[in-house]
Amino acid sequence: MTQSDARILIIGGGFGGLFTALDLAGTGEITLINNEDHFLFKPMLYEYLSGEVEAWHIAPDCRELLDEKVRFIRGVVLNVDLDARRVILADRPEPVPYDVLVVAPGAVTNYAGVEGAEQFALPFRVLNDANRLRRRMTEALDHVQPDAAPQDTRGALTFAVVGGGASGVELSTKMADLLRDAVKRRALKGEPRVLIVEMADRLVPGMGEEIRKFVEDALEKIRVEVHTETRVVRVTERGITLEHNQTHTELETAAVVWVAGVRVSPLAESLKVEKDRRGLILVERTLQVRGYPNVFGLGDVAFYSDVVPTLAGTAQLALQESGLCARNVRAFIEGNPLKTKRFIELGEAVSLGTEHAAVLSAGKVISGPLARQARFAMYTARLPTWHHRLRVGASWFFEGTQPRPLQPLGF
Ligand SMILES: Cc1cc2nc3c(=O)[nH]c(=O)nc-3n(C[C@H](O)[C@H](O)[C@H](O)COP(=O)(O)OP(=O)(O)OC[C@H]3O[C@@H](n4cnc5c(N)ncnc54)[C@H](O)[C@@H]3O)c2cc1C
């Protein structure tokens, strides 16, 4: 195996896999396999839901991003034969062989075995999830009669967001702003009801105290109902059952959205390598999978021991790991010593509705519309490739980033 003919196979075209492929360009024969044709900048999926950004901004086509020498396969990896060094894809009879493997298939929604959740709650991880939720909100609005009493409007427009982490906060505030705007535009009486349900005693447990106050103020202002120390017992087609202080409450809902946790992708689950109790693949500080020096693991599927807990399971971490991964894959092929790296927190940015955000950077918090602009700027810089960043930056600068109202369907 030499630097020019080493077969490097990367599974997953997200923050870990795509950025590793971009960094590695020019090394060996690279193949990237992803089950979607596009990369997804997930931190802005909320803005896609609200129409503040378009699909091409945050979900560019993988082939357009990659160097032409990188082979891209759109497909689902079913299995990896670590001993024979090859991967098996769905709908493809021939296995794909490799010399070096990078495993970065990310996470999936974890419904934690709650009755009805997987069947009836909506996930929020990919573009189609956002499309489906937007449609559900629009349909709920379309069903409200123009002369409906305020309490009927509120009942028909009740949405529950399960999970009080940053995702739950960002999603619920966007939904509340979008729905309230639509109610106003349609001259309906009353207002929508958006709730966050969280098992712990407070929201955003992983977030610093400095930024928490801004989050709590924003939720109050946008009138998102917060239900902490509350467990979801059941989700049905039309509602949700909650338990608080041993009392059960049933609520009719237009939709329940589940952002209460993740687990590793089924592919990572199927790999017979050392894992921790949550199923995360144990990797050395070089990102090599334990026992397999030619296999690297990163992103949401990998447990890297030397990382502050708040960084785990974030794009910030996957992105930083991709740099180390690319460097170590190259060193491994060249027979050079592999490196380790200390990963740092790059700051926190949370959107709070369609007009506000809060950004924590260098120990200082800014909030309001300015923070919203800062968040857009910060995320532009983290999009893949200079070319894409410039196109998106120009589009946001010149065309603006206003939300797209929830128009009645068929308009
Ligand atoms: C809505 C949302 C908002 C978020 N906001 C933030 C934020 O603000 N800040 C932050 O730091 N983090 C955020 N995160 C978390 C962050 O997105 C993840 O930590 C990050 O994407 C992990 O990168 P990854 O490469 O491990 O996985 P991903 O980016 O998820 O990429 C994995 C890729 O592999 C593909 N794949 C999976 N299985 C297979 C298979 N069998 N075959 C082929 N391809 C496969 C997937 O489709 C996906 O394209 C957010 C996540 C979500 C869902």
The ligand as a MOL file (V3000), in Angstrom:
LIG
                    3D

  0  0  0     0  0            999 V3000
M  V30 BEGIN CTAB
M  V30 COUNTS 53 58 0 0 0
M  V30 BEGIN ATOM
M  V30 1 C -31.5880 19.0920 14.2220 0
M  V30 2 C -30.1810 18.9960 14.7390 0
M  V30 3 C -29.5210 20.1420 15.1420 0
M  V30 4 C -28.2090 20.0750 15.6210 0
M  V30 5 N -27.6010 21.2330 16.0170 0
M  V30 6 C -26.3150 21.1850 16.4250 0
M  V30 7 C -25.6380 22.3910 16.8050 0
M  V30 8 O -26.2330 23.4770 16.7950 0
M  V30 9 N -24.3420 22.3030 17.1590 0
M  V30 10 C -23.6800 21.1160 17.1740 0
M  V30 11 O -22.4740 21.0980 17.4910 0
M  V30 12 N -24.2840 19.9540 16.8630 0
M  V30 13 C -25.5880 19.9590 16.4780 0
M  V30 14 N -26.2370 18.7950 16.1500 0
M  V30 15 C -25.5210 17.5230 16.2620 0
M  V30 16 C -24.6590 17.2900 15.0060 0
M  V30 17 O -25.4030 17.4880 13.8540 0
M  V30 18 C -24.0530 15.9000 15.0370 0
M  V30 19 O -23.3200 15.7520 16.2170 0
M  V30 20 C -23.1330 15.7250 13.8290 0
M  V30 21 O -23.9000 15.7750 12.6530 0
M  V30 22 C -22.3820 14.3960 13.9200 0
M  V30 23 O -21.6310 14.1990 12.7610 0
M  V30 24 P -21.4700 12.7210 12.1670 0
M  V30 25 O -20.5750 12.8420 10.9960 0
M  V30 26 O -21.1270 11.7630 13.2390 0
M  V30 27 O -22.9430 12.3170 11.6930 0
M  V30 28 P -23.8820 13.0010 10.6040 0
M  V30 29 O -23.5290 14.4000 10.3850 0
M  V30 30 O -25.2570 12.6640 11.0440 0
M  V30 31 O -23.5260 12.2040 9.2790 0
M  V30 32 C -23.7210 10.8290 9.1580 0
M  V30 33 C -24.0540 10.5170 7.7210 0
M  V30 34 O -23.9700 9.1110 7.5140 0
M  V30 35 C -25.1090 8.6640 6.7990 0
M  V30 36 N -25.3420 7.2480 7.1080 0
M  V30 37 C -25.8420 6.7140 8.2460 0
M  V30 38 N -25.8770 5.3640 8.1500 0
M  V30 39 C -25.4130 5.0630 6.9240 0
M  V30 40 C -25.2330 3.8230 6.2360 0
M  V30 41 N -25.5350 2.6400 6.8050 0
M  V30 42 N -24.7530 3.8580 4.9750 0
M  V30 43 C -24.4510 5.0540 4.3880 0
M  V30 44 N -24.5920 6.2440 5.0020 0
M  V30 45 C -25.0650 6.2510 6.2560 0
M  V30 46 C -26.2170 9.5920 7.3360 0
M  V30 47 O -27.3180 9.6430 6.4650 0
M  V30 48 C -25.4670 10.9290 7.3660 0
M  V30 49 O -25.4930 11.5420 6.1100 0
M  V30 50 C -27.5500 18.8210 15.6800 0
M  V30 51 C -28.2220 17.6650 15.2660 0
M  V30 52 C -29.5200 17.7440 14.8050 0
M  V30 53 C -30.2470 16.5020 14.3530 0
M  V30 END ATOM
M  V30 BEGIN BOND
M  V30 1 1 1 2
M  V30 2 1 2 3
M  V30 3 2 2 52
M  V30 4 2 3 4
M  V30 5 1 4 5
M  V30 6 1 4 50
M  V30 7 2 5 6
M  V30 8 1 6 7
M  V30 9 1 6 13
M  V30 10 2 7 8
M  V30 11 1 7 9
M  V30 12 1 9 10
M  V30 13 2 10 11
M  V30 14 1 10 12
M  V30 15 2 12 13
M  V30 16 1 13 14
M  V30 17 1 14 15
M  V30 18 1 14 50
M  V30 19 1 15 16
M  V30 20 1 16 17
M  V30 21 1 16 18
M  V30 22 1 18 19
M  V30 23 1 18 20
M  V30 24 1 20 21
M  V30 25 1 20 22
M  V30 26 1 22 23
M  V30 27 1 23 24
M  V30 28 2 24 25
M  V30 29 1 24 26
M  V30 30 1 24 27
M  V30 31 1 27 28
M  V30 32 2 28 29
M  V30 33 1 28 30
M  V30 34 1 28 31
M  V30 35 1 31 32
M  V30 36 1 32 33
M  V30 37 1 33 34
M  V30 38 1 33 48
M  V30 39 1 34 35
M  V30 40 1 35 36
M  V30 41 1 35 46
M  V30 42 1 36 37
M  V30 43 1 36 45
M  V30 44 2 37 38
M  V30 45 1 38 39
M  V30 46 1 39 40
M  V30 47 2 39 45
M  V30 48 1 40 41
M  V30 49 2 40 42
M  V30 50 1 42 43
M  V30 51 2 43 44
M  V30 52 1 44 45
M  V30 53 1 46 47
M  V30 54 1 46 48
M  V30 55 1 48 49
M  V30 56 2 50 51
M  V30 57 1 51 52
M  V30 58 1 52 53
M  V30 END BOND
M  V30 END CTAB
M  END
